[in-house]
Amino acid sequence: MSPITPTNPKKLRNSKWTSLHPENREKHFLITRIEQQKNGEINHCQIQAVLTKRTFLINVSELNDKRKWCHGWL
């Protein structure tokens, strides 16, 4: 799948992602919150591990790194 551009928060929120290097069996994630600047640019997003419900704050540009993340669940 093609990467989500950081300019569309409606498509990014609640989207599903797979970590290609899972830690602590946390492989599948959901985007639960998006942090935007006043100009609408997205800086960070909060992801939640489906298995453990732990949350992490990551830079949205990391999601476009195909070596780390895949859009959707594999």
SULHUTA-V268319 format. One record per residue. N is the residue number from 0. RES is the residue in one small letter. SS is DSSP state (@ for helix, = for strand, . for the rest). PSI is psi in whole degrees, -180 to 180 (* if undefined). NEAR is the number of other ideal C-beta (glycine too) atoms within 10 Angstrom. Layout:
N;RES;SS;PSI;NEAR  N;RES;SS;PSI;NEAR
//
This chain:
0;m;.;154;6  1;s;.;152;6  2;p;.;152;13  3;i;.;130;20  4;t;.;143;11  5;p;.;12;18  6;t;.;-4;11  7;n;.;88;10  8;p;@;-27;17  9;k;@;-36;8  10;k;@;-26;11  11;l;@;-42;18  12;r;.;135;15  13;n;.;12;9  14;s;.;158;16  15;k;=;140;14  16;w;=;149;24  17;t;=;128;15  18;s;=;130;16  19;l;=;-8;13  20;h;=;72;8  21;p;=;145;13  22;e;=;142;8  23;n;.;36;9  24;r;.;16;9  25;e;=;99;17  26;k;=;-41;17  27;h;=;136;17  28;f;=;154;25  29;l;=;142;16  30;i;=;118;21  31;t;=;-23;12  32;r;=;149;12  33;i;=;134;16  34;e;=;119;12  35;q;=;152;14  36;q;.;172;8  37;k;.;-27;5  38;n;.;2;5  39;g;.;-7;8  40;e;.;137;11  41;i;=;128;20  42;n;=;-59;13  43;h;=;161;16  44;c;=;153;25  45;q;=;127;16  46;i;=;148;23  47;q;=;129;17  48;a;=;130;19  49;v;.;-40;14  50;l;.;-48;13  51;t;.;-12;10  52;k;.;10;8  53;r;.;148;11  54;t;=;151;13  55;f;=;148;12  56;l;=;122;11  57;i;=;158;16  58;n;=;134;12  59;v;@;-25;21  60;s;@;-23;12  61;e;@;-30;12  62;l;@;-23;22  63;n;@;-1;14  64;d;.;105;11  65;k;.;-11;10  66;r;.;-17;7  67;k;.;-40;14  68;w;=;147;19  69;c;=;131;16  70;h;=;129;16  71;g;.;178;10  72;w;.;129;12  73;l;.;*;11
//
